[in-house]
Amino acid sequence: MIPKETVDKIIEEARVDEVIGDFVALKKRGVNLLGNCPFHNEKTPSFTVSPAKGIYKCFGCGVSGNSVNFIMDHEQMSYPDALKYLAKKYNIEIQEKELSSEEKEKIDKKESYYLVSQYAKEQFIRNLHETDEGKSVGLSYFKARGISDEMMEKFGLGYSFEERNHFTKIATDKGYKKEHLIGSGLIAEKNNRVYDRFSGRVMFPIHNMSGRAIGFGARILQTNKKSAKYLNSPETEIYHKSDVLYGLYLAKRSMIQQDDCFLVEGYTDVISFHQKGIENVVASSGTSLTPGQIKLVKRFTPNITVLYDGDAAGIKASFRGIDLILKEGMNVKVVTFPDGEDPDSFARANTSAELEEYIEENKKDFINFKISILLDDAGNDPIKRAGLIKEIVQSIALIPDTIIRSVYTQEAATLLKIEEQTLVNELNKIRRNNFDKEQKHKPESTPPEPDYMVPPPDFIPPEYGVHTPTSSSGFPIKPIEKAPQYPNNHQEAYLLRLILKYGHHEIVLQNENYEEEKEQGIEDCQPSYQITVAQMIIQDIREDDLSFDNPHHQSIWDAFSNKFSEGEIPTEKFFLQSSEADLVKEVIEITEDKYVLNDWKKHSIYVTTEEEKIKLAIVVALHRLKLGKVKQQVSEINAKLESNEFPEEINDLLMHLSLLNQAKMTLSKILGRNI
């Protein structure tokens, strides 16, 4: 465990412009730096780096963070690994703290699995290239498949001997423990006897996103009806097949650059594409595509092109995968290869240019692909045609974006030669059923996630600008489908912005009790007094015992409030050093200026800034938050009254409602005067 003092030193010394400058060409733009975003494909630079604040923010796709976040996202490292990367860059020595015996045991066990997997990978490579059996059996197979020496080295291909316990013997002789060999899935035990899991097979190591070996895919070379053609490692503490894509660690940069991911089925499909210079390709390793695997792709690009065999099995597999991809809100296209061909064989039989040209010319949008396949299958049978219409609509219903759904519905209606309203009716019915099913299985304790940030209130200083609602992938969200789940979201965010940016600022408040204190002869009484912005906001929130609806905002408030109670006023910098990436991004989203004013003063043009109007901004923000809370309570009581489920409480509810309406009126008048 890295001590906090060391973490603070790393974050302090790791200049965000230097760290990002290793990966992105940055140009000076005022006090900031500008470059093309490495996380999405763009022609006009929108990726801004602020050396003064130590943060980056892309106004195209929405990514943001500090130096550590950048290394985590760009290099796909864990938080500790990103810290170690930066420590090495800045020559900072790390002396890790002693862990508890349980923590140490858990980490040691996991690390042992990584080490034994790496040893196995290296041993299988030696078997392939340095032994007679490996050369005659394994190497001959790879050569026959047209795999070059360069690709064998790049993917770490190897061979496991036919002898059933060869690896077991040499690994235990090297000092690797039997329980670690079994736990990593390399050997198995039956009737108190251990044996190699992958004997007599060529080996394809499977890596995690940082390039560490975590498991293996193995192909048998002898015809054996009792044995599976391909055998994968079992589930282990370091290998979860539903959350792993073969080749991802080699494909991630190309996926970002090309803004597309080619999805294939097998190991050799990936290798053959790499051999042709196409690297943005990953495989589901012969298993059914999972939501976890799709989410991995989504981290690098919102676009997937499915490349499957042209036979019936390949097409059915693509159908299953397409629906999962659509449900994740991604864009999907499909390419099928001629009968008898798969991505591997087609890549080997054609040049790089021919392969790229074929993919580009044969890319089909999922709706055209699925309809053309199903129409051929249905022929003139009206029952089959009705079934295919339902199947098409079920796929469209999975798309989360309203506008994209609408476009596909129109296109499907045209292709199927059916009234669009008929499809819309069926679509609405399916979506209602899907929604009902989701609600039944939804845990009550799970707080709803915010859908988008609501528009700003009327009082917005010019430099704050307008926030365009964006999704996590950075694309604008149209507030058509459902209302924001946090009614006070913007008021909360704006109040947090004020306390984070201006918490130390002192403002002058009038002493409302001055005359009374003067009459009582209190010597220290003053007509006005100074108070910090943080103190003013915290006192007001605590007096009315207010909380935040958005759990992210509540977390920021709790941390700020706790630090304040300890005698500190934390700034945004305090939060930007957090190990919680979501918290860092939320703070950047709240505090970052969307627009910056030009220096108009030199032209004798003066514009009131947020800082200059800070006291008014606080008063308005606090009253808006309170008004939002009151309106929420009014709505809740009205709902109770309309339900007629609380007859014994009706008098109390009416009295409470009357008081709330009075409060609403008072707050509205105050806001009207201030604005």
C-alpha positions in Angstrom: 0.0 0.0 0.0 1.4 3.4 -1.0 1.5 5.9 1.9 -0.7 9.0 1.5 2.3 11.3 1.8 3.9 9.6 -1.2 0.6 9.8 -3.1 0.4 13.5 -2.4 4.0 14.0 -3.5 3.4 12.1 -6.8 0.3 14.1 -7.6 2.0 17.4 -6.6 5.1 16.7 -8.9 3.3 15.1 -11.8 2.7 18.1 -14.1 -0.4 17.3 -16.1 1.0 19.0 -19.3 4.2 17.0 -19.1 2.4 13.7 -18.5 -0.2 14.2 -21.3 2.5 15.7 -23.5 4.1 12.2 -23.7 1.1 11.0 -25.6 -0.7 14.1 -27.1 0.7 17.0 -29.2 -0.3 20.1 -27.2 -0.3 23.7 -28.4 -0.4 26.8 -26.2 -3.8 28.5 -26.1 -3.9 31.3 -23.6 -3.2 30.0 -20.2 -4.1 26.5 -21.2 -2.9 23.9 -23.8 -5.0 22.4 -26.6 -4.7 19.2 -28.6 -6.7 16.4 -30.3 -8.4 14.2 -27.8 -6.8 10.8 -27.5 -10.0 9.2 -26.3 -12.1 9.9 -29.4 -11.5 10.7 -33.1 -11.7 14.4 -33.8 -10.4 16.8 -36.4 -10.9 20.1 -34.5 -9.0 20.1 -31.1 -11.3 20.2 -28.1 -9.0 18.5 -25.5 -7.9 21.2 -23.0 -5.1 20.9 -20.5 -4.9 23.3 -17.6 -1.3 23.3 -16.0 -2.4 25.7 -13.4 -5.2 23.5 -12.1 -3.5 20.2 -12.9 -6.5 18.9 -14.9 -7.6 18.0 -18.4 -11.1 18.2 -20.0 -12.3 17.3 -23.5 -15.3 19.4 -24.5 -16.0 16.9 -27.3 -16.4 13.6 -25.5 -16.6 14.8 -21.9 -13.6 12.9 -20.4 -11.8 14.7 -17.6 -9.4 14.1 -14.7 -5.9 14.7 -13.4 -2.5 13.2 -14.3 -3.3 9.9 -12.5 -6.7 9.6 -14.2 -5.1 10.2 -17.6 -2.6 7.4 -17.2 -5.3 5.1 -15.8 -7.6 5.7 -18.8 -5.1 6.0 -21.5 -2.8 3.2 -20.5 -5.6 1.1 -18.8 -3.8 0.9 -15.5 -5.1 0.5 -12.0 -4.8 3.4 -9.6 -1.7 2.0 -7.8 0.0 1.1 -11.1 -0.7 4.6 -12.5 0.9 6.1 -9.3 3.9 3.8 -9.8 4.2 4.8 -13.4 4.3 8.5 -12.4 6.6 7.9 -9.5 9.1 6.3 -11.9 8.8 9.2 -14.4 9.5 11.7 -11.7 12.1 9.6 -9.8 10.0 9.4 -6.6 10.8 6.5 -4.3 7.9 4.4 -3.1 8.1 2.6 0.2 4.8 0.8 0.5 3.2 0.4 3.9 2.9 -3.0 5.6 -0.4 -4.6 4.9 -2.5 -6.7 7.2 -1.8 -10.5 7.1 -5.2 -11.1 5.4 -4.6 -8.3 2.8 -1.1 -9.5 2.1 -2.3 -13.1 1.8 -5.0 -12.1 -0.7 -2.6 -10.0 -2.8 0.2 -12.6 -2.6 -2.2 -15.3 -3.8 -3.4 -13.2 -6.8 0.2 -12.2 -7.6 1.2 -15.8 -7.5 -1.4 -16.6 -10.2 0.0 -13.9 -12.4 3.6 -15.1 -11.9 2.7 -18.8 -12.6 0.7 -17.7 -15.7 3.7 -15.7 -17.0 6.0 -18.7 -16.3 3.7 -21.0 -18.2 3.6 -18.6 -21.1 7.4 -18.5 -21.3 7.7 -22.2 -20.9 5.2 -22.9 -23.7 7.1 -20.5 -26.0 10.3 -22.4 -25.2 8.6 -25.7 -25.9 7.5 -24.4 -29.3 10.9 -23.1 -30.5 13.5 -25.1 -28.6 12.3 -28.7 -28.6 11.9 -31.3 -31.4 8.2 -32.0 -30.5 7.4 -28.3 -30.4 9.0 -27.7 -33.7 7.6 -30.7 -35.5 4.0 -30.4 -34.1 3.3 -26.9 -32.9 5.6 -24.8 -35.1 4.5 -26.8 -38.2 0.9 -26.0 -37.4 1.5 -22.2 -37.0 3.5 -22.1 -40.2 0.8 -24.0 -42.1 -1.7 -21.4 -41.0 0.6 -18.7 -42.4 1.5 -17.1 -39.1 4.8 -15.3 -39.2 7.6 -15.5 -36.6 6.8 -11.8 -35.8 3.2 -12.6 -35.0 4.2 -15.6 -32.9 6.4 -13.4 -30.9 3.9 -10.6 -30.7 1.1 -12.8 -29.4 3.4 -15.1 -27.3 2.2 -18.3 -29.0 3.5 -21.6 -27.6 3.0 -25.3 -27.3 2.2 -27.7 -24.5 3.7 -31.2 -24.7 1.6 -34.3 -25.3 2.9 -35.9 -22.0 0.1 -35.5 -19.5 2.1 -34.1 -16.6 5.1 -32.5 -18.3 4.3 -29.0 -17.3 3.2 -30.0 -13.8 6.6 -31.6 -13.1 8.8 -28.8 -14.4 6.7 -26.1 -12.7 6.8 -27.9 -9.3 10.5 -28.5 -9.7 10.9 -24.7 -10.2 9.2 -24.2 -6.8 5.7 -23.2 -7.9 3.1 -24.5 -5.4 0.6 -27.0 -6.5 -2.3 -24.9 -5.2 -1.2 -22.0 -7.3 -0.9 -24.1 -10.4 -4.4 -25.5 -9.8 -5.8 -22.1 -8.8 -4.6 -20.5 -12.0 -6.2 -23.3 -14.1 -2.9 -24.6 -15.5 -3.2 -28.1 -14.0 -6.2 -30.1 -12.7 -6.6 -32.7 -10.0 -8.6 -35.9 -10.1 -8.5 -38.9 -7.7 -5.6 -37.3 -5.9 -3.6 -37.2 -9.1 -2.6 -34.0 -10.9 -2.2 -33.5 -14.7 -1.7 -30.8 -17.3 -4.9 -29.2 -18.4 -3.6 -28.3 -21.9 -1.5 -31.3 -23.0 -0.9 -31.8 -26.7 -2.1 -28.3 -27.7 -0.8 -25.1 -29.3 -1.2 -22.3 -26.8 -2.7 -18.8 -27.2 -2.0 -16.7 -24.0 -4.8 -14.4 -23.0 -3.8 -11.1 -21.5 -5.5 -8.4 -19.4 -5.5 -4.8 -20.6 -2.0 -4.1 -19.1 -0.5 -7.0 -21.0 -0.2 -9.6 -18.1 -0.9 -13.2 -18.9 -4.1 -14.3 -17.1 -5.2 -17.4 -18.9 -4.9 -19.5 -22.1 -6.8 -20.7 -25.1 -5.5 -24.0 -26.4 -6.2 -25.9 -29.7 -5.8 -29.6 -29.9 -3.9 -30.9 -33.0 -4.8 -34.5 -33.0 -8.2 -35.7 -34.1 -9.9 -36.8 -30.9 -13.7 -37.0 -30.7 -13.7 -37.0 -26.9 -11.7 -33.7 -26.6 -12.9 -30.3 -27.5 -11.1 -28.6 -30.4 -10.5 -25.5 -28.3 -10.1 -25.4 -24.5 -10.0 -22.2 -22.5 -8.7 -21.7 -18.9 -11.4 -22.1 -16.3 -12.6 -19.1 -14.3 -10.0 -18.0 -11.8 -9.3 -15.1 -9.5 -7.4 -13.3 -12.4 -9.4 -14.7 -15.4 -13.1 -14.0 -15.9 -13.9 -14.9 -19.5 -17.0 -12.7 -19.6 -14.9 -9.6 -18.9 -12.0 -10.4 -21.2 -11.5 -9.9 -25.0 -8.6 -11.6 -26.7 -6.2 -9.1 -28.2 -7.6 -6.0 -26.5 -4.3 -4.9 -24.9 -2.8 -4.8 -28.4 -5.9 -3.2 -30.0 -6.9 -0.4 -27.6 -4.8 2.4 -29.2 -5.8 1.5 -32.7 -9.4 1.3 -31.6 -9.2 4.9 -30.4 -7.4 6.1 -33.5 -9.7 4.3 -35.9 -12.8 5.0 -33.8 -14.0 1.5 -34.5 -13.5 -2.0 -33.2 -13.6 -5.1 -35.4 -15.1 -8.0 -33.4 -14.2 -11.6 -34.5 -14.7 -15.0 -33.0 -11.3 -16.7 -32.8 -7.7 -16.2 -31.9 -6.3 -16.8 -35.4 -8.8 -14.3 -36.8 -7.2 -11.6 -34.6 -3.6 -12.7 -35.5 -4.3 -12.8 -39.3 -5.7 -9.3 -39.2 -2.6 -8.0 -37.3 -0.4 -9.7 -39.9 -2.2 -7.6 -42.5 -1.6 -4.4 -40.4 -5.1 -4.1 -39.1 -4.8 -3.9 -35.3 -8.2 -2.6 -34.1 -9.5 -6.1 -33.8 -10.5 -8.3 -30.8 -12.1 -11.7 -30.3 -14.7 -13.1 -28.0 -12.5 -16.2 -27.8 -15.2 -18.5 -29.2 -17.6 -17.8 -26.4 -20.9 -15.9 -26.7 -20.5 -12.1 -26.5 -21.2 -10.7 -23.0 -22.3 -7.2 -21.8 -19.0 -7.0 -19.9 -17.0 -7.5 -23.1 -19.0 -4.9 -24.9 -18.4 -2.4 -22.1 -14.7 -3.0 -22.5 -14.9 -1.9 -26.1 -17.1 1.1 -25.2 -14.3 2.5 -23.2 -12.3 3.1 -26.4 -14.9 3.6 -29.1 -18.7 3.7 -29.5 -18.5 1.8 -32.8 -18.3 -2.0 -33.3 -18.1 -3.8 -36.7 -19.0 -7.5 -36.3 -17.0 -9.8 -38.6 -18.5 -13.3 -38.5 -18.5 -16.3 -40.8 -21.1 -16.3 -43.6 -22.6 -19.6 -42.6 -25.9 -20.0 -40.6 -24.1 -20.5 -37.3 -22.0 -17.3 -37.8 -25.1 -15.3 -38.7 -27.1 -16.5 -35.6 -24.1 -15.7 -33.4 -24.0 -12.2 -34.9 -27.8 -11.7 -34.2 -27.2 -12.5 -30.5 -24.3 -10.2 -30.3 -26.0 -7.3 -32.2 -28.8 -7.1 -29.7 -26.4 -7.0 -26.8 -24.4 -4.2 -28.5 -27.5 -2.2 -29.2 -28.6 -2.5 -25.6 -25.3 -0.8 -24.5 -26.1 2.2 -26.7 -23.4 1.5 -29.3 -23.4 1.7 -33.1 -23.1 -1.6 -34.8 -22.3 -2.7 -38.4 -21.9 -6.2 -39.8 -19.7 -7.7 -42.4 -20.1 -11.3 -43.5 -17.6 -13.2 -45.6 -18.3 -15.5 -48.6 -19.5 -19.0 -48.0 -16.7 -21.2 -46.7 -14.6 -18.2 -45.6 -14.0 -16.7 -42.2 -12.0 -13.6 -41.2 -8.8 -15.7 -40.8 -9.0 -17.5 -44.1 -10.1 -14.4 -46.0 -7.3 -12.3 -44.5 -4.7 -14.9 -45.4 -6.0 -15.1 -49.0 -6.0 -11.4 -49.7 -3.7 -8.4 -49.5 -4.1 -5.8 -46.8 -5.6 -3.3 -49.3 -8.1 -6.0 -50.5 -9.1 -6.9 -47.0 -9.7 -3.3 -46.0 -11.6 -2.6 -49.3 -13.8 -5.7 -48.8 -14.7 -4.6 -45.2 -15.5 -1.1 -46.2 -17.7 -2.1 -49.2 -19.5 -4.8 -47.4 -20.3 -3.0 -44.1 -24.0 -3.1 -43.5 -26.0 -1.3 -40.9 -27.5 -3.9 -38.5 -31.1 -3.1 -39.7 -30.3 -3.7 -43.4 -28.3 -6.8 -42.5 -30.9 -8.4 -40.2 -33.9 -7.6 -42.5 -32.2 -8.9 -45.6 -31.3 -12.2 -43.9 -34.7 -12.7 -42.3 -36.7 -11.7 -45.5 -34.8 -14.3 -47.5 -35.7 -16.9 -44.8 -39.3 -15.9 -44.6 -40.0 -15.9 -48.3 -43.7 -15.4 -49.0 -44.9 -17.0 -45.8 -47.1 -14.4 -44.0 -46.6 -16.0 -40.6 -42.8 -16.0 -40.9 -42.9 -12.4 -42.2 -45.0 -11.4 -39.1 -42.4 -13.1 -36.9 -39.5 -11.4 -38.6 -41.2 -8.0 -38.1 -41.5 -8.7 -34.4 -37.9 -9.7 -34.2 -36.7 -6.6 -36.0 -38.8 -4.4 -33.6 -37.4 -6.2 -30.6 -33.9 -5.3 -31.7 -34.8 -1.6 -32.3 -36.6 -1.5 -28.9 -33.2 -2.2 -27.2 -31.7 1.1 -28.5 -31.6 3.5 -25.5 -31.5 6.7 -27.7 -35.0 8.0 -28.7 -33.9 9.7 -31.9 -31.8 6.7 -33.2 -34.7 4.4 -32.4 -37.0 6.6 -34.4 -34.7 6.7 -37.4 -34.3 2.9 -37.4 -38.1 2.5 -37.1 -38.6 4.7 -40.2 -35.9 2.7 -42.1 -37.4 -0.6 -41.1 -40.9 0.5 -42.2 -39.5 1.4 -45.6 -37.6 -1.8 -46.0 -40.4 -4.0 -44.8 -43.1 -2.0 -46.7 -45.3 -1.6 -43.7 -46.9 1.4 -42.0 -44.5 3.1 -39.7 -47.3 3.6 -37.0 -47.7 -0.2 -36.9 -44.1 -0.6 -36.0 -44.3 2.3 -33.5 -47.2 0.6 -31.7 -45.4 -2.7 -31.5 -42.2 -0.9 -30.4 -44.0 0.9 -27.5 -45.6 -2.3 -26.4 -42.3 -4.1 -26.3 -40.6 -1.2 -24.5 -43.4 -1.1 -21.9 -43.0 -4.9 -21.3 -39.2 -4.6 -21.0 -39.6 -1.7 -18.6 -42.0 -3.6 -16.4 -39.6 -6.6 -16.3 -36.7 -4.4 -15.3 -38.7 -2.8 -12.6 -39.6 -6.1 -11.1 -36.0 -7.2 -10.8 -34.7 -3.8 -9.8 -33.3 -3.6 -6.2 -35.2 -1.0 -4.2 -32.0 0.1 -2.4 -30.2 1.1 -5.6 -30.2 4.9 -6.0 -31.0 6.1 -9.5 -28.2 7.4 -11.6 -28.5 10.9 -13.0 -29.6 10.9 -16.6 -28.3 14.4 -17.4 -27.8 17.7 -15.8 -30.8 20.0 -16.0 -30.4 23.4 -17.6 -28.9 26.2 -15.4 -31.0 28.6 -13.4 -31.7 32.2 -14.7 -28.9 33.6 -12.6 -25.7 32.5 -14.3 -22.6 34.7 -14.4 -21.3 35.0 -18.0 -18.1 33.0 -17.5 -20.1 30.0 -16.2 -21.8 29.6 -19.6 -24.3 26.9 -20.6 -23.9 23.3 -19.9 -24.9 21.0 -22.8 -26.2 17.8 -21.3 -23.9 14.9 -22.2 -23.9 11.2 -21.7 -20.9 9.3 -20.2 -19.6 8.7 -23.7 -19.7 12.4 -24.3 -22.5 12.7 -26.9 -25.4 15.1 -26.3 -28.4 13.6 -24.7 -31.8 14.8 -25.8 -34.1 15.3 -22.8 -37.0 13.7 -24.6 -37.2 10.2 -23.1 -37.4 10.9 -19.4 -37.1 13.7 -17.0 -34.0 14.2 -14.8 -34.0 12.0 -11.8 -32.6 14.7 -9.5 -34.8 17.7 -9.5 -32.3 19.9 -7.7 -29.3 18.6 -9.6 -28.2 22.0 -11.0 -28.8 24.0 -7.9 -26.7 21.5 -5.9 -23.9 21.5 -8.5 -23.9 25.4 -8.6 -23.8 25.7 -4.8 -20.9 23.2 -4.7 -19.1 25.1 -7.4 -19.3 28.3 -5.3 -18.0 26.7 -2.2 -15.2 24.8 -4.0 -14.0 27.8 -6.0 -14.6 30.6 -3.5 -14.7 28.9 -0.1 -11.8 31.0 1.2 -13.2 34.4 0.0 -14.4 36.7 2.7 -17.6 38.7 2.3 -19.3 41.3 4.5 -22.7 40.6 6.0 -24.9 43.1 7.9 -25.5 42.3 11.5 -29.3 42.2 11.7 -29.2 42.3 15.6 -26.9 45.3 15.7 -29.4 47.8 17.2 -30.6 45.3 19.8 -27.1 44.4 20.8 -26.2 48.1 21.0 -29.1 48.8 23.3 -28.1 45.8 25.5 -24.6 47.5 25.9 -22.7 44.7 24.2 -19.2 46.2 23.6 -18.0 44.1 20.7 -21.2 44.5 18.6 -20.6 45.8 15.0 -23.0 46.9 12.3 -21.4 44.3 9.9 -19.0 41.4 10.1 -16.8 39.3 7.8 -17.4 35.7 7.1 -15.9 33.2 4.6 -18.0 31.9 1.7 -17.6 28.3 3.1 -18.8 29.4 6.6 -21.9 31.2 5.1 -23.0 28.2 3.0 -22.3 25.6 5.6 -24.1 27.4 8.4 -27.2 27.9 6.2 -27.3 24.3 5.0 -26.8 23.0 8.5 -29.4 25.3 10.1 -32.1 23.9 7.7 -30.7 20.4 7.9 -30.6 20.1 4.1 -29.1 17.3 2.1 -28.3 16.7 -1.6 -30.4 14.5 -3.9 -27.5 13.5 -6.1 -25.4 11.0 -4.2 -22.2 12.3 -6.0 -23.0 15.8 -4.8 -23.7 14.5 -1.3 -20.3 12.7 -1.2 -18.5 16.0 -2.1 -20.5 17.9 0.5 -19.8 15.4 3.2 -16.1 15.5 2.5 -16.0 19.3 2.4 -18.1 19.6 5.6 -15.9 17.1 7.5 -12.7 19.0 6.5 -14.4 22.3 7.5 -15.2 20.8 10.9 -11.5 20.0 11.3 -10.6 23.7 10.7 -9.7 23.5 7.0 -11.4 24.9 3.9 -10.6 22.4 1.1 -10.3 23.7 -2.4 -11.1 21.9 -5.7 -7.4 20.7 -5.6 -8.1 18.6 -2.5 -10.8 16.7 -4.4 -8.7 16.4 -7.6 -6.2 14.3 -5.6 -8.8 11.7 -4.8 -8.3 8.1 -5.9 -12.0 8.0 -6.9 -12.0 8.8 -10.6 -15.8 9.5 -10.7 -15.4 12.0 -7.9 -12.6 13.8 -9.7 -14.6 14.0 -12.9 -17.7 15.3 -11.0 -15.6 18.0 -9.4 -14.1 19.0 -12.7 -17.6 19.1 -14.3 -18.8 21.3 -11.5 -15.9 23.7 -11.2 -14.6 24.0 -14.8 -15.6 27.2 -16.7 -17.4 26.3 -19.8 -16.5 29.7 -21.4 -13.9 32.2 -20.5 -14.3 36.0 -20.9 -11.9 37.9 -23.2 -10.1 40.8 -21.6 -12.8 43.3 -22.5 -11.6 45.8 -19.9 -8.9 47.1 -22.2 -11.7 48.2 -24.5 -13.5 49.9 -21.6 -16.2 47.1 -21.6 -17.0 45.8 -18.1 -18.9 42.6 -17.4 -19.9 41.5 -14.0 -18.2 38.2 -13.1 -19.3 35.4 -10.8 -16.6 36.4 -8.3 -17.7 40.0 -8.1 -21.3 39.0 -7.4 -20.4 36.1 -5.1 -22.7 37.2 -2.2 -25.7 37.5 -4.5 -24.8 34.2 -6.2 -24.8 32.4 -2.8 -28.1 33.9 -1.7 -29.8 33.0 -5.0 -28.2 29.5 -5.0 -29.3 28.7 -1.4 -32.8 30.0 -2.0 -33.2 28.1 -5.2 -32.1 24.9 -3.5 -34.6 25.5 -0.7 -37.4 26.3 -3.2 -36.6 23.1 -5.0 -36.8 21.1 -1.8 -40.2 22.7 -0.9 -41.6 22.0 -4.3 -40.6 18.4 -3.9 -42.4 18.1 -0.6 -45.5 19.8 -2.0 -45.6 17.3 -4.9 -45.2 14.4 -2.4 -48.0 15.6 -0.2 -50.3 16.2 -3.2 -49.6 12.7 -4.4 -50.5 11.3 -1.0 -53.7 13.3 -0.9 -54.7 12.2 -4.4 -54.1 8.5 -3.5 -56.6 8.6 -0.6 -54.4 6.0 1.2 -53.8 8.1 4.3 -57.3 9.1 5.6 -56.1 9.3 9.2 -53.3 11.8 8.2 -55.3 14.1 6.0 -55.6 17.0 8.4 -51.8 16.9 9.2 -51.1 16.7 5.5 -53.3 19.6 4.7 -51.7 21.7 7.4 -48.2 20.8 6.3 -49.2 21.6 2.7 -50.4 25.0 3.7 -47.1 25.8 5.5 -45.1 24.6 2.5 -47.1 26.7 0.1 -46.5 29.8 2.3 -42.7 28.9 2.3 -42.8 28.5 -1.5 -44.4 31.9 -1.9 -41.9 33.6 0.4 -38.9 32.0 -1.3 -40.3 32.9 -4.8 -40.7 36.6 -3.7 -37.1 36.7 -2.3 -35.8 35.2 -5.5 -37.9 37.6 -7.6 -36.4 40.6 -5.7 -32.8 39.3 -6.0 -32.9 38.4 -9.7 
